[in-house]
Amino acid sequence: MSKDELIMEANYLNSSLMGLDSYIYDRFSGVNSITVDDISGLSGLIAAIKALSEKHVEHSIHRLEGSE
């Protein structure tokens, strides 16, 4: 994986976290209006970000080990 691809992955992670922040603000700012669908959506976002970050770690380690 190229350095540019790693940077692109890092930007995807950053954008994902900004999206998570927006989702939490939009869905959870009113305590009385939280639904099961909101919680399910939050869980899905977290799972997706976790998978993206795990892949980024794998790619980063592979890149660093290849450059030694």
N, CA, C and O atoms as a Tripos MOL2 file, in Angstrom:
@<TRIPOS>MOLECULE
protein
  272   271    68     0     0
PROTEIN
NO_CHARGES

@<TRIPOS>ATOM
      1 N           0.8510   -1.1770    0.0000 N.3       1 MET1
      2 CA          0.0000    0.0000    0.0000 C.3       1 MET1
      3 C           0.8900    1.2310    0.0000 C.2       1 MET1
      4 O           1.8790    1.2990    0.7300 O.2       1 MET1
      5 N           0.5330    2.1830   -0.8110 N.am      2 SER2
      6 CA          1.3440    3.3930   -0.9260 C.3       2 SER2
      7 C           1.0840    4.3540    0.2340 C.2       2 SER2
      8 O           0.0880    4.2530    0.9510 O.2       2 SER2
      9 N           2.0160    5.2810    0.3850 N.am      3 LYS3
     10 CA          1.8720    6.3080    1.4140 C.3       3 LYS3
     11 C           0.6030    7.1270    1.1800 C.2       3 LYS3
     12 O          -0.1010    7.4720    2.1280 O.2       3 LYS3
     13 N           0.3170    7.4350   -0.0760 N.am      4 ASP4
     14 CA         -0.8840    8.2110   -0.4060 C.3       4 ASP4
     15 C          -2.1570    7.4610   -0.0090 C.2       4 ASP4
     16 O          -3.1150    8.0730    0.4630 O.2       4 ASP4
     17 N          -2.1690    6.1540   -0.1950 N.am      5 GLU5
     18 CA         -3.3410    5.3520    0.1920 C.3       5 GLU5
     19 C          -3.5120    5.3310    1.7070 C.2       5 GLU5
     20 O          -4.6370    5.3550    2.2060 O.2       5 GLU5
     21 N          -2.3910    5.2850    2.4440 N.am      6 LEU6
     22 CA         -2.4780    5.3410    3.9070 C.3       6 LEU6
     23 C          -3.0200    6.6880    4.3740 C.2       6 LEU6
     24 O          -3.8090    6.7580    5.3160 O.2       6 LEU6
     25 N          -2.5930    7.7420    3.7130 N.am      7 ILE7
     26 CA         -3.0980    9.0760    4.0530 C.3       7 ILE7
     27 C          -4.5960    9.1580    3.7580 C.2       7 ILE7
     28 O          -5.3610    9.7370    4.5290 O.2       7 ILE7
     29 N          -5.0000    8.5750    2.6390 N.am      8 MET8
     30 CA         -6.4200    8.5700    2.2870 C.3       8 MET8
     31 C          -7.2290    7.7980    3.3370 C.2       8 MET8
     32 O          -8.3100    8.2360    3.7320 O.2       8 MET8
     33 N          -6.7110    6.6570    3.7850 N.am      9 GLU9
     34 CA         -7.3960    5.8930    4.8370 C.3       9 GLU9
     35 C          -7.5090    6.7100    6.1190 C.2       9 GLU9
     36 O          -8.5520    6.7070    6.7740 O.2       9 GLU9
     37 N          -6.4350    7.4060    6.4750 N.am     10 ALA10
     38 CA         -6.4610    8.2390    7.6760 C.3      10 ALA10
     39 C          -7.5170    9.3290    7.5480 C.2      10 ALA10
     40 O          -8.2070    9.6440    8.5180 O.2      10 ALA10
     41 N          -7.6450    9.9000    6.3690 N.am     11 ASN11
     42 CA         -8.6760   10.9160    6.1410 C.3      11 ASN11
     43 C         -10.0760   10.3160    6.2440 C.2      11 ASN11
     44 O         -10.9930   10.9630    6.7500 O.2      11 ASN11
     45 N         -10.2440    9.0800    5.7660 N.am     12 TYR12
     46 CA        -11.5360    8.3990    5.9080 C.3      12 TYR12
     47 C         -11.8760    8.2080    7.3860 C.2      12 TYR12
     48 O         -13.0200    8.4060    7.7970 O.2      12 TYR12
     49 N         -10.8780    7.8240    8.1770 N.am     13 LEU13
     50 CA        -11.1060    7.6650    9.6190 C.3      13 LEU13
     51 C         -11.5160    8.9870   10.2510 C.2      13 LEU13
     52 O         -12.4510    9.0420   11.0490 O.2      13 LEU13
     53 N         -10.8140   10.0420    9.8920 N.am     14 ASN14
     54 CA        -11.1470   11.3590   10.4270 C.3      14 ASN14
     55 C         -12.5680   11.7680   10.0460 C.2      14 ASN14
     56 O         -13.3220   12.2630   10.8830 O.2      14 ASN14
     57 N         -12.9260   11.5610    8.7910 N.am     15 SER15
     58 CA        -14.2860   11.8950    8.3390 C.3      15 SER15
     59 C         -15.3300   11.0410    9.0420 C.2      15 SER15
     60 O         -16.4130   11.5220    9.3750 O.2      15 SER15
     61 N         -15.0030    9.7780    9.2660 N.am     16 SER16
     62 CA        -15.9250    8.8840    9.9690 C.3      16 SER16
     63 C         -16.1770    9.3600   11.3880 C.2      16 SER16
     64 O         -17.3090    9.3260   11.8700 O.2      16 SER16
     65 N         -15.1250    9.8010   12.0510 N.am     17 LEU17
     66 CA        -15.2780   10.3010   13.4220 C.3      17 LEU17
     67 C         -16.0770   11.6010   13.4540 C.2      17 LEU17
     68 O         -16.8560   11.8270   14.3790 O.2      17 LEU17
     69 N         -15.8910   12.4410   12.4640 N.am     18 MET18
     70 CA        -16.7000   13.6690   12.3860 C.3      18 MET18
     71 C         -18.1680   13.3120   12.1500 C.2      18 MET18
     72 O         -19.0640   13.9460   12.7090 O.2      18 MET18
     73 N         -18.4090   12.2850   11.3120 N.am     19 GLY19
     74 CA        -19.7750   11.8260   11.0840 C.3      19 GLY19
     75 C         -20.3960   11.2560   12.3500 C.2      19 GLY19
     76 O         -21.5690   11.4950   12.6350 O.2      19 GLY19
     77 N         -19.6070   10.5020   13.1060 N.am     20 LEU20
     78 CA        -20.0800    9.9580   14.3820 C.3      20 LEU20
     79 C         -20.4420   11.0870   15.3440 C.2      20 LEU20
     80 O         -21.4740   11.0400   16.0150 O.2      20 LEU20
     81 N         -19.5920   12.0870   15.4010 N.am     21 ASP21
     82 CA        -19.8610   13.2380   16.2580 C.3      21 ASP21
     83 C         -21.1720   13.9210   15.8700 C.2      21 ASP21
     84 O         -21.9740   14.2680   16.7370 O.2      21 ASP21
     85 N         -21.3850   14.1120   14.5820 N.am     22 SER22
     86 CA        -22.6340   14.7290   14.1110 C.3      22 SER22
     87 C         -23.8440   13.8690   14.4320 C.2      22 SER22
     88 O         -24.8820   14.3750   14.8570 O.2      22 SER22
     89 N         -23.7020   12.5560   14.2270 N.am     23 TYR23
     90 CA        -24.7990   11.6280   14.5060 C.3      23 TYR23
     91 C         -25.1860   11.6940   15.9860 C.2      23 TYR23
     92 O         -26.3660   11.7760   16.3260 O.2      23 TYR23
     93 N         -24.1830   11.6580   16.8510 N.am     24 ILE24
     94 CA        -24.4600   11.7090   18.2920 C.3      24 ILE24
     95 C         -25.1490   13.0190   18.6570 C.2      24 ILE24
     96 O         -26.1100   13.0240   19.4270 O.2      24 ILE24
     97 N         -24.6620   14.1250   18.1080 N.am     25 TYR25
     98 CA        -25.2800   15.4100   18.4110 C.3      25 TYR25
     99 C         -26.7270   15.4520   17.9230 C.2      25 TYR25
    100 O         -27.6180   15.9010   18.6440 O.2      25 TYR25
    101 N         -26.9550   14.9840   16.6970 N.am     26 ASP26
    102 CA        -28.2950   15.0320   16.1120 C.3      26 ASP26
    103 C         -29.2800   14.0950   16.8060 C.2      26 ASP26
    104 O         -30.4370   14.4580   17.0220 O.2      26 ASP26
    105 N         -28.8330   12.9080   17.1500 N.am     27 ARG27
    106 CA        -29.7410   11.8860   17.6680 C.3      27 ARG27
    107 C         -29.8500   11.8310   19.1810 C.2      27 ARG27
    108 O         -30.8650   11.3730   19.7060 O.2      27 ARG27
    109 N         -28.8210   12.2900   19.8990 N.am     28 PHE28
    110 CA        -28.7960   12.0820   21.3390 C.3      28 PHE28
    111 C         -28.8020   13.3760   22.1480 C.2      28 PHE28
    112 O         -28.5960   13.3460   23.3610 O.2      28 PHE28
    113 N         -29.0320   14.4990   21.4960 N.am     29 SER29
    114 CA        -29.0530   15.7600   22.2400 C.3      29 SER29
    115 C         -30.3280   15.9190   23.0630 C.2      29 SER29
    116 O         -30.3240   16.6220   24.0740 O.2      29 SER29
    117 N         -31.4130   15.2820   22.6480 N.am     30 GLY30
    118 CA        -32.6530   15.2940   23.4150 C.3      30 GLY30
    119 C         -32.8550   13.9480   24.0920 C.2      30 GLY30
    120 O         -33.1820   12.9660   23.4250 O.2      30 GLY30
    121 N         -32.6680   13.8870   25.3910 N.am     31 VAL31
    122 CA        -32.6930   12.6270   26.1250 C.3      31 VAL31
    123 C         -34.0100   11.8750   25.9460 C.2      31 VAL31
    124 O         -34.0080   10.6450   25.8820 O.2      31 VAL31
    125 N         -35.1190   12.5790   25.8640 N.am     32 ASN32
    126 CA        -36.4230   11.9240   25.7720 C.3      32 ASN32
    127 C         -36.7270   11.3560   24.3880 C.2      32 ASN32
    128 O         -37.6790   10.5930   24.2260 O.2      32 ASN32
    129 N         -35.9210   11.7240   23.3900 N.am     33 SER33
    130 CA        -36.2540   11.3120   22.0350 C.3      33 SER33
    131 C         -35.3800   10.1740   21.4970 C.2      33 SER33
    132 O         -35.4440    9.8700   20.3050 O.2      33 SER33
    133 N         -34.5750    9.5450   22.3380 N.am     34 ILE34
    134 CA        -33.6970    8.4630   21.8930 C.3      34 ILE34
    135 C         -34.5140    7.2080   21.6400 C.2      34 ILE34
    136 O         -35.3000    6.7800   22.4850 O.2      34 ILE34
    137 N         -34.3160    6.6220   20.4540 N.am     35 THR35
    138 CA        -35.0470    5.4110   20.0870 C.3      35 THR35
    139 C         -34.0840    4.2340   19.9440 C.2      35 THR35
    140 O         -32.8650    4.4040   19.9350 O.2      35 THR35
    141 N         -34.6560    3.0480   19.8320 N.am     36 VAL36
    142 CA        -33.8630    1.8430   19.5940 C.3      36 VAL36
    143 C         -33.1270    1.9590   18.2610 C.2      36 VAL36
    144 O         -31.9880    1.5080   18.1410 O.2      36 VAL36
    145 N         -33.7660    2.5550   17.2680 N.am     37 ASP37
    146 CA        -33.1220    2.7580   15.9680 C.3      37 ASP37
    147 C         -31.9030    3.6800   16.0880 C.2      37 ASP37
    148 O         -30.8960    3.4720   15.4120 O.2      37 ASP37
    149 N         -31.9980    4.6920   16.9440 N.am     38 ASP38
    150 CA        -30.8550    5.5830   17.1720 C.3      38 ASP38
    151 C         -29.6760    4.8070   17.7560 C.2      38 ASP38
    152 O         -28.5350    4.9710   17.3220 O.2      38 ASP38
    153 N         -29.9580    3.9780   18.7250 N.am     39 ILE39
    154 CA        -28.9170    3.1720   19.3720 C.3      39 ILE39
    155 C         -28.3420    2.1670   18.3790 C.2      39 ILE39
    156 O         -27.1310    1.9460   18.3510 O.2      39 ILE39
    157 N         -29.1930    1.5650   17.5750 N.am     40 SER40
    158 CA        -28.7400    0.6250   16.5630 C.3      40 SER40
    159 C         -27.8540    1.3170   15.5290 C.2      40 SER40
    160 O         -26.8330    0.7690   15.1140 O.2      40 SER40
    161 N         -28.2410    2.5060   15.1210 N.am     41 GLY41
    162 CA        -27.4330    3.2800   14.1870 C.3      41 GLY41
    163 C         -26.0730    3.6220   14.7670 C.2      41 GLY41
    164 O         -25.0580    3.5480   14.0740 O.2      41 GLY41
    165 N         -26.0530    3.9960   16.0370 N.am     42 LEU42
    166 CA        -24.7990    4.3000   16.7190 C.3      42 LEU42
    167 C         -23.9020    3.0650   16.7670 C.2      42 LEU42
    168 O         -22.6990    3.1510   16.5190 O.2      42 LEU42
    169 N         -24.4850    1.9440   17.0810 N.am     43 SER43
    170 CA        -23.7300    0.6890   17.1290 C.3      43 SER43
    171 C         -23.1290    0.3610   15.7580 C.2      43 SER43
    172 O         -21.9740   -0.0560   15.6680 O.2      43 SER43
    173 N         -23.9070    0.5490   14.7060 N.am     44 GLY44
    174 CA        -23.4220    0.3010   13.3550 C.3      44 GLY44
    175 C         -22.2860    1.2300   12.9610 C.2      44 GLY44
    176 O         -21.3060    0.8010   12.3510 O.2      44 GLY44
    177 N         -22.4190    2.4980   13.3090 N.am     45 LEU45
    178 CA        -21.3490    3.4490   13.0170 C.3      45 LEU45
    179 C         -20.0590    3.0830   13.7420 C.2      45 LEU45
    180 O         -18.9730    3.1440   13.1640 O.2      45 LEU45
    181 N         -20.1840    2.7070   15.0000 N.am     46 ILE46
    182 CA        -19.0010    2.3240   15.7770 C.3      46 ILE46
    183 C         -18.3470    1.0850   15.1850 C.2      46 ILE46
    184 O         -17.1230    1.0220   15.0750 O.2      46 ILE46
    185 N         -19.1530    0.0990   14.8020 N.am     47 ALA47
    186 CA        -18.6060   -1.1240   14.1980 C.3      47 ALA47
    187 C         -17.8810   -0.8110   12.8890 C.2      47 ALA47
    188 O         -16.8180   -1.3720   12.6210 O.2      47 ALA47
    189 N         -18.4400    0.0720   12.0810 N.am     48 ALA48
    190 CA        -17.8120    0.4330   10.8140 C.3      48 ALA48
    191 C         -16.4970    1.1700   11.0340 C.2      48 ALA48
    192 O         -15.5080    0.9000   10.3530 O.2      48 ALA48
    193 N         -16.4850    2.0930   11.9760 N.am     49 ILE49
    194 CA        -15.2600    2.8460   12.2670 C.3      49 ILE49
    195 C         -14.1980    1.9110   12.8460 C.2      49 ILE49
    196 O         -13.0140    2.0400   12.5330 O.2      49 ILE49
    197 N         -14.6180    0.9870   13.6780 N.am     50 LYS50
    198 CA        -13.6790    0.0090   14.2510 C.3      50 LYS50
    199 C         -13.0440   -0.8240   13.1400 C.2      50 LYS50
    200 O         -11.8290   -1.0200   13.1320 O.2      50 LYS50
    201 N         -13.8510   -1.3130   12.2090 N.am     51 ALA51
    202 CA        -13.3280   -2.1210   11.1000 C.3      51 ALA51
    203 C         -12.3750   -1.2970   10.2360 C.2      51 ALA51
    204 O         -11.3220   -1.7920    9.8350 O.2      51 ALA51
    205 N         -12.7320   -0.0590    9.9500 N.am     52 LEU52
    206 CA        -11.8860    0.8160    9.1540 C.3      52 LEU52
    207 C         -10.5540    1.0730    9.8540 C.2      52 LEU52
    208 O          -9.5020    1.0620    9.2150 O.2      52 LEU52
    209 N         -10.5990    1.3030   11.1550 N.am     53 SER53
    210 CA         -9.3610    1.5770   11.8970 C.3      53 SER53
    211 C          -8.4830    0.3290   11.9990 C.2      53 SER53
    212 O          -7.2590    0.4340   11.9270 O.2      53 SER53
    213 N          -9.0920   -0.8510   12.1650 N.am     54 GLU54
    214 CA         -8.3090   -2.0840   12.2260 C.3      54 GLU54
    215 C          -7.5830   -2.3310   10.9010 C.2      54 GLU54
    216 O          -6.4200   -2.7340   10.8970 O.2      54 GLU54
    217 N          -8.2630   -2.0920    9.7840 N.am     55 LYS55
    218 CA         -7.6360   -2.2380    8.4700 C.3      55 LYS55
    219 C          -6.4970   -1.2320    8.3020 C.2      55 LYS55
    220 O          -5.4400   -1.5640    7.7680 O.2      55 LYS55
    221 N          -6.7220   -0.0040    8.7620 N.am     56 HIS56
    222 CA         -5.6920    1.0180    8.6500 C.3      56 HIS56
    223 C          -4.4500    0.6230    9.4550 C.2      56 HIS56
    224 O          -3.3250    0.8220    8.9970 O.2      56 HIS56
    225 N          -4.6480    0.0780   10.6280 N.am     57 VAL57
    226 CA         -3.5150   -0.3830   11.4440 C.3      57 VAL57
    227 C          -2.7530   -1.4840   10.7100 C.2      57 VAL57
    228 O          -1.5250   -1.4520   10.6440 O.2      57 VAL57
    229 N          -3.4800   -2.4560   10.1590 N.am     58 GLU58
    230 CA         -2.8280   -3.5330    9.4120 C.3      58 GLU58
    231 C          -2.0140   -2.9770    8.2410 C.2      58 GLU58
    232 O          -0.8640   -3.3650    8.0370 O.2      58 GLU58
    233 N          -2.6090   -2.0800    7.4870 N.am     59 HIS59
    234 CA         -1.9160   -1.5010    6.3330 C.3      59 HIS59
    235 C          -0.7010   -0.6770    6.7670 C.2      59 HIS59
    236 O           0.3430   -0.7150    6.1150 O.2      59 HIS59
    237 N          -0.8370    0.0550    7.8480 N.am     60 SER60
    238 CA          0.2630    0.8860    8.3470 C.3      60 SER60
    239 C           1.4300    0.0140    8.8070 C.2      60 SER60
    240 O           2.5850    0.2900    8.4840 O.2      60 SER60
    241 N           1.1210   -1.0320    9.5570 N.am     61 ILE61
    242 CA          2.1790   -1.9400   10.0280 C.3      61 ILE61
    243 C           2.8690   -2.5990    8.8400 C.2      61 ILE61
    244 O           4.0960   -2.6820    8.7960 O.2      61 ILE61
    245 N           2.0880   -3.0620    7.8870 N.am     62 HIS62
    246 CA          2.6590   -3.6980    6.6930 C.3      62 HIS62
    247 C           3.5780   -2.7250    5.9560 C.2      62 HIS62
    248 O           4.6700   -3.1000    5.5280 O.2      62 HIS62
    249 N           3.1430   -1.4980    5.8110 N.am     63 ARG63
    250 CA          3.9440   -0.4770    5.1250 C.3      63 ARG63
    251 C           5.2260   -0.1900    5.8840 C.2      63 ARG63
    252 O           6.2950   -0.1020    5.2810 O.2      63 ARG63
    253 N           5.1340   -0.0440    7.2090 N.am     64 LEU64
    254 CA          6.3190    0.2550    8.0060 C.3      64 LEU64
    255 C           7.3040   -0.9050    8.0340 C.2      64 LEU64
    256 O           8.5150   -0.6950    7.9720 O.2      64 LEU64
    257 N           6.7890   -2.1280    8.1280 N.am     65 GLU65
    258 CA          7.6640   -3.2970    8.1260 C.3      65 GLU65
    259 C           8.3360   -3.4710    6.7630 C.2      65 GLU65
    260 O           9.4680   -3.9500    6.6870 O.2      65 GLU65
    261 N           7.6510   -3.0870    5.6960 N.am     66 GLY66
    262 CA          8.2130   -3.1850    4.3560 C.3      66 GLY66
    263 C           9.2640   -2.1290    4.0640 C.2      66 GLY66
    264 O          10.0500   -2.2780    3.1280 O.2      66 GLY66
    265 N           9.2870   -1.0570    4.8590 N.am     67 SER67
    266 CA         10.2300    0.0200    4.5810 C.3      67 SER67
    267 C          11.5100   -0.0900    5.3950 C.2      67 SER67
    268 O          12.3860    0.7680    5.2860 O.2      67 SER67
    269 N          11.6300   -1.1310    6.2050 N.am     68 GLU68
    270 CA         12.8520   -1.3100    7.0110 C.3      68 GLU68
    271 C          13.9570   -1.9240    6.2010 C.2      68 GLU68
    272 O          15.0520   -2.1450    6.7170 O.2      68 GLU68
@<TRIPOS>BOND
     1     1     2 1
     2     2     3 1
     3     3     4 2
     4     3     5 am
     5     5     6 1
     6     6     7 1
     7     7     8 2
     8     7     9 am
     9     9    10 1
    10    10    11 1
    11    11    12 2
    12    11    13 am
    13    13    14 1
    14    14    15 1
    15    15    16 2
    16    15    17 am
    17    17    18 1
    18    18    19 1
    19    19    20 2
    20    19    21 am
    21    21    22 1
    22    22    23 1
    23    23    24 2
    24    23    25 am
    25    25    26 1
    26    26    27 1
    27    27    28 2
    28    27    29 am
    29    29    30 1
    30    30    31 1
    31    31    32 2
    32    31    33 am
    33    33    34 1
    34    34    35 1
    35    35    36 2
    36    35    37 am
    37    37    38 1
    38    38    39 1
    39    39    40 2
    40    39    41 am
    41    41    42 1
    42    42    43 1
    43    43    44 2
    44    43    45 am
    45    45    46 1
    46    46    47 1
    47    47    48 2
    48    47    49 am
    49    49    50 1
    50    50    51 1
    51    51    52 2
    52    51    53 am
    53    53    54 1
    54    54    55 1
    55    55    56 2
    56    55    57 am
    57    57    58 1
    58    58    59 1
    59    59    60 2
    60    59    61 am
    61    61    62 1
    62    62    63 1
    63    63    64 2
    64    63    65 am
    65    65    66 1
    66    66    67 1
    67    67    68 2
    68    67    69 am
    69    69    70 1
    70    70    71 1
    71    71    72 2
    72    71    73 am
    73    73    74 1
    74    74    75 1
    75    75    76 2
    76    75    77 am
    77    77    78 1
    78    78    79 1
    79    79    80 2
    80    79    81 am
    81    81    82 1
    82    82    83 1
    83    83    84 2
    84    83    85 am
    85    85    86 1
    86    86    87 1
    87    87    88 2
    88    87    89 am
    89    89    90 1
    90    90    91 1
    91    91    92 2
    92    91    93 am
    93    93    94 1
    94    94    95 1
    95    95    96 2
    96    95    97 am
    97    97    98 1
    98    98    99 1
    99    99   100 2
   100    99   101 am
   101   101   102 1
   102   102   103 1
   103   103   104 2
   104   103   105 am
   105   105   106 1
   106   106   107 1
   107   107   108 2
   108   107   109 am
   109   109   110 1
   110   110   111 1
   111   111   112 2
   112   111   113 am
   113   113   114 1
   114   114   115 1
   115   115   116 2
   116   115   117 am
   117   117   118 1
   118   118   119 1
   119   119   120 2
   120   119   121 am
   121   121   122 1
   122   122   123 1
   123   123   124 2
   124   123   125 am
   125   125   126 1
   126   126   127 1
   127   127   128 2
   128   127   129 am
   129   129   130 1
   130   130   131 1
   131   131   132 2
   132   131   133 am
   133   133   134 1
   134   134   135 1
   135   135   136 2
   136   135   137 am
   137   137   138 1
   138   138   139 1
   139   139   140 2
   140   139   141 am
   141   141   142 1
   142   142   143 1
   143   143   144 2
   144   143   145 am
   145   145   146 1
   146   146   147 1
   147   147   148 2
   148   147   149 am
   149   149   150 1
   150   150   151 1
   151   151   152 2
   152   151   153 am
   153   153   154 1
   154   154   155 1
   155   155   156 2
   156   155   157 am
   157   157   158 1
   158   158   159 1
   159   159   160 2
   160   159   161 am
   161   161   162 1
   162   162   163 1
   163   163   164 2
   164   163   165 am
   165   165   166 1
   166   166   167 1
   167   167   168 2
   168   167   169 am
   169   169   170 1
   170   170   171 1
   171   171   172 2
   172   171   173 am
   173   173   174 1
   174   174   175 1
   175   175   176 2
   176   175   177 am
   177   177   178 1
   178   178   179 1
   179   179   180 2
   180   179   181 am
   181   181   182 1
   182   182   183 1
   183   183   184 2
   184   183   185 am
   185   185   186 1
   186   186   187 1
   187   187   188 2
   188   187   189 am
   189   189   190 1
   190   190   191 1
   191   191   192 2
   192   191   193 am
   193   193   194 1
   194   194   195 1
   195   195   196 2
   196   195   197 am
   197   197   198 1
   198   198   199 1
   199   199   200 2
   200   199   201 am
   201   201   202 1
   202   202   203 1
   203   203   204 2
   204   203   205 am
   205   205   206 1
   206   206   207 1
   207   207   208 2
   208   207   209 am
   209   209   210 1
   210   210   211 1
   211   211   212 2
   212   211   213 am
   213   213   214 1
   214   214   215 1
   215   215   216 2
   216   215   217 am
   217   217   218 1
   218   218   219 1
   219   219   220 2
   220   219   221 am
   221   221   222 1
   222   222   223 1
   223   223   224 2
   224   223   225 am
   225   225   226 1
   226   226   227 1
   227   227   228 2
   228   227   229 am
   229   229   230 1
   230   230   231 1
   231   231   232 2
   232   231   233 am
   233   233   234 1
   234   234   235 1
   235   235   236 2
   236   235   237 am
   237   237   238 1
   238   238   239 1
   239   239   240 2
   240   239   241 am
   241   241   242 1
   242   242   243 1
   243   243   244 2
   244   243   245 am
   245   245   246 1
   246   246   247 1
   247   247   248 2
   248   247   249 am
   249   249   250 1
   250   250   251 1
   251   251   252 2
   252   251   253 am
   253   253   254 1
   254   254   255 1
   255   255   256 2
   256   255   257 am
   257   257   258 1
   258   258   259 1
   259   259   260 2
   260   259   261 am
   261   261   262 1
   262   262   263 1
   263   263   264 2
   264   263   265 am
   265   265   266 1
   266   266   267 1
   267   267   268 2
   268   267   269 am
   269   269   270 1
   270   270   271 1
   271   271   272 2
@<TRIPOS>SUBSTRUCTURE
     1 MET1         2 RESIDUE 1 A MET
     2 SER2         6 RESIDUE 1 A SER
     3 LYS3        10 RESIDUE 1 A LYS
     4 ASP4        14 RESIDUE 1 A ASP
     5 GLU5        18 RESIDUE 1 A GLU
     6 LEU6        22 RESIDUE 1 A LEU
     7 ILE7        26 RESIDUE 1 A ILE
     8 MET8        30 RESIDUE 1 A MET
     9 GLU9        34 RESIDUE 1 A GLU
    10 ALA10       38 RESIDUE 1 A ALA
    11 ASN11       42 RESIDUE 1 A ASN
    12 TYR12       46 RESIDUE 1 A TYR
    13 LEU13       50 RESIDUE 1 A LEU
    14 ASN14       54 RESIDUE 1 A ASN
    15 SER15       58 RESIDUE 1 A SER
    16 SER16       62 RESIDUE 1 A SER
    17 LEU17       66 RESIDUE 1 A LEU
    18 MET18       70 RESIDUE 1 A MET
    19 GLY19       74 RESIDUE 1 A GLY
    20 LEU20       78 RESIDUE 1 A LEU
    21 ASP21       82 RESIDUE 1 A ASP
    22 SER22       86 RESIDUE 1 A SER
    23 TYR23       90 RESIDUE 1 A TYR
    24 ILE24       94 RESIDUE 1 A ILE
    25 TYR25       98 RESIDUE 1 A TYR
    26 ASP26      102 RESIDUE 1 A ASP
    27 ARG27      106 RESIDUE 1 A ARG
    28 PHE28      110 RESIDUE 1 A PHE
    29 SER29      114 RESIDUE 1 A SER
    30 GLY30      118 RESIDUE 1 A GLY
    31 VAL31      122 RESIDUE 1 A VAL
    32 ASN32      126 RESIDUE 1 A ASN
    33 SER33      130 RESIDUE 1 A SER
    34 ILE34      134 RESIDUE 1 A ILE
    35 THR35      138 RESIDUE 1 A THR
    36 VAL36      142 RESIDUE 1 A VAL
    37 ASP37      146 RESIDUE 1 A ASP
    38 ASP38      150 RESIDUE 1 A ASP
    39 ILE39      154 RESIDUE 1 A ILE
    40 SER40      158 RESIDUE 1 A SER
    41 GLY41      162 RESIDUE 1 A GLY
    42 LEU42      166 RESIDUE 1 A LEU
    43 SER43      170 RESIDUE 1 A SER
    44 GLY44      174 RESIDUE 1 A GLY
    45 LEU45      178 RESIDUE 1 A LEU
    46 ILE46      182 RESIDUE 1 A ILE
    47 ALA47      186 RESIDUE 1 A ALA
    48 ALA48      190 RESIDUE 1 A ALA
    49 ILE49      194 RESIDUE 1 A ILE
    50 LYS50      198 RESIDUE 1 A LYS
    51 ALA51      202 RESIDUE 1 A ALA
    52 LEU52      206 RESIDUE 1 A LEU
    53 SER53      210 RESIDUE 1 A SER
    54 GLU54      214 RESIDUE 1 A GLU
    55 LYS55      218 RESIDUE 1 A LYS
    56 HIS56      222 RESIDUE 1 A HIS
    57 VAL57      226 RESIDUE 1 A VAL
    58 GLU58      230 RESIDUE 1 A GLU
    59 HIS59      234 RESIDUE 1 A HIS
    60 SER60      238 RESIDUE 1 A SER
    61 ILE61      242 RESIDUE 1 A ILE
    62 HIS62      246 RESIDUE 1 A HIS
    63 ARG63      250 RESIDUE 1 A ARG
    64 LEU64      254 RESIDUE 1 A LEU
    65 GLU65      258 RESIDUE 1 A GLU
    66 GLY66      262 RESIDUE 1 A GLY
    67 SER67      266 RESIDUE 1 A SER
    68 GLU68      270 RESIDUE 1 A GLU
